[in-house]
């Protein structure tokens, strides 16, 4: 199973994990989060992020998800990426996280496609749906 690491602003990652636990009625395995606070230097967090990757990676790789592309959390995540082994997606939302949790045993390519689709498809105009 592919591990999941959320790198987000402050406590967003933990809040998303708590919501996923509520929806799934359990805490998913191999799932951690790292919050980047306003005063943090993202470069100082690289060793901690690398330790977290080792914890969630059981040999099938890790998907790192972050909130805003180009912001400090995603810049930190970008320094960890290794094509095919440690992949990254930006723009995390709850539908993306739930898809990632449910498709991480299908291989990295499928996981990336399904998680991206979940994030995108989870955004819609409720009055037109």
ABEGO torsion letter per residue (X at the ends): XBBBBBBBBEAAAAAAAAAAAAAAGBBBBGBBBBBBBAABBAAAAAAAAAAAAAAABAGAEBBBBBABBGBAAAAAAAAABBBGABBBBBGBBAAAAAAAAAAAAAEAAAAAAAAAAAAAAABBBAAAX
